[in-house]
Amino acid sequence: MESKIFPVTEYIMISCLNSYEKFYHQLKLVSDRITPERIADEQRKLFTEITPLQIFNLQMFPLFGRLIRILQMGRKPENEPLEKFQQIQFILNFWKRLARAYFNTGALTVREMEGNCQILPDNDVKFIVKNLHTPNQEELKKIKRTSAQLEVYSFSDECETRMRISDHGPYELPDGEKLIVREMIRLHVDGEKGQWPWSEIKATAPTSVIAIAFALKNMKKIWFNDWGTLFTDPIDYSNNISSVAILTREKNKNKSLGIDELKAYEQFAQEALVELYLKMTSWSRAEKIKAGALVYNKNFDRFTNLVGITDEIDWNLNPEVLQKEFKELVDKNGTNTFTPLALWIFRSNKFKIKNPTYFLRTP
């Protein structure tokens, strides 16, 4: 994965290696203070920061980092230090407990639920339905345009990841229609510190969160993936939209927004994107990789914030990863990291059956 601005593949690899080396210690601090079941119970709500993507990442990042390390060991999981293996077991146990409690279906992933991602409690769904209204064509264009602008801003500020964007649903409505919801959080507002060093910009949003919900009719299929991405049949569902709700949260209370209030959000997104683009295009390759890795790893602050220990965490890259793989990938000399991984990922289907991607190991 390579964008015009960020070396995405490189920073993903660095962040996953860093997660393998450091994440257990961060998660242990959280688990000592709060159970995964309590997190699930308290955070299953509109505008939560603990989204299905954040839960999926708990296991994906360290497991992918482990995969790279084992490939470097000659594909021999038995060479992995026992302590590291036990740390991975701890991470997976926490993740499984959290996912099962959060989805409340017995499933661990959205994929296991066949693309259904119905995470909101009934009271939040009822609140959205209460605020649905039928827009005219001009209003619908404004809604879709603002949503697209905010999505691009959110995607860019997170170094081209979907960490701030969460699509979920479909929720069944009494008339047979389907409700889908897109949330965008951590928008930059006046008086609050930006999420990242580069997030300190002049542009400010009216509120830090916004959600746009669509009631859809006559849809053949609606489904989601574990990255919080929406898929639909038909792909363009513009003609299937029967009603819309625009929502935000202020002073710890959810509220609806009018169409006329969207202009301020659109203007913010446009101005913010220009500021971010000018900053990011001036960065060196090393700065871009380090920024992307920070985004991937420090989004765990959504969990550390729950127990008030974010400032106690060392969010820097592991020194060994920084000195070896980071330097190699910055210098575009990542043969020791890239080549074994590429050969493994693109191995034949026959070979995949005999050799699971993440390397099984008995205790």
Phi, psi and omega in degrees: 000119182222122177261179179284345180249310189253140169281080191297313181303317182296314183287334174295316180297317179296315182294324179289320175297318178297321179296318179299323183278329192239338192296323180307315184293325177290315181295324180299321179297322178289313184294336176289344187245340182206144180274154176298328179295321179291320177302312181300315183295321185275336189253005176274086187196167177295136181068024174292152173267347178264084183268168175305325178296317180296323178292316179299322182294336181306321181261329186295314184297305181294326179293322179290323175296320177298319178303313180298317181297317181291325175298322177292339178269012179083028179063033181241095182298337179292345178276351177292132178305138182303321180300319179293320178298318179293326176295319177296320178300318179298314180300314182294323179295315178298314181299315181297318179296318180294313183297316181297318181288323183290311181281333175058033179233356187091347180276158179254340183221163175295323179300320179295336179266020178058037175085002176277136181221067184263089190256346184280143173289163184302322183295326177288321178297317179297322179296317179297312182300321180300330184258009176290141174214158182269115181273154171277176186297321180293320178295320180297321177298318179296318180297311182293323179294316179295317178301316180295318180296317180293324179295317179296317177300311182299318179297318183288317182295338177261029177055042176069049171231166182262025186302328183265356186247131180222117174259138178208167185131206347282141177261131183285129176258154185304329183271010179091353177284166181243138179255127174240150185228134171242123178248143172228126187238173178059038171289148183284119180242157182297134176089355179245144179291138179295154181299321183235163178306322181280353181282351178284093184235167180285324182293139179226146179268155177299323178219165184274351180221154174206145176227141176236121183245137178241133168267124186245141178244153174056040177271139177283319182199144175223129178208166184227163172246181184285355175265009178073030180258137180271139173230141182220155170230109008286157181298313176268108184257019182305318182282355180261357181282121179257330179202163187221148170228136177243125190228155173211184180222127178223137179052044177062026179225130177288143180211160178267157178242148175272162180303320183294340180279350182288335184303321180294325178290319180294317179297318177302311183299318180296313182292319180296320182296321178297315179299315181295318181299316180296323178292307190292326180287348177269351183286155172281168177301318179298317180296322180292317179294318181293322178295315179298320179294322178298316179300312181297319186274321185277355172294350173293351177297344175298329178273316181294331176296329181297332183242010172069035182238014184303319182287349179271350185271138172273108184266005180287162177293145174304133184305320181292318177296319180297318183282331184257278187297319180300313180297319180298316184285328175295320180279004182058038179231058186262033184304318183292338180259313185291307190301308179300323181292316180298317180297323182287313182296323184260025176292165184291157178299323178298320180288328180295325180298320182277338187227095180303147185304316187264012174061102175289151176206135177272143182303000000 
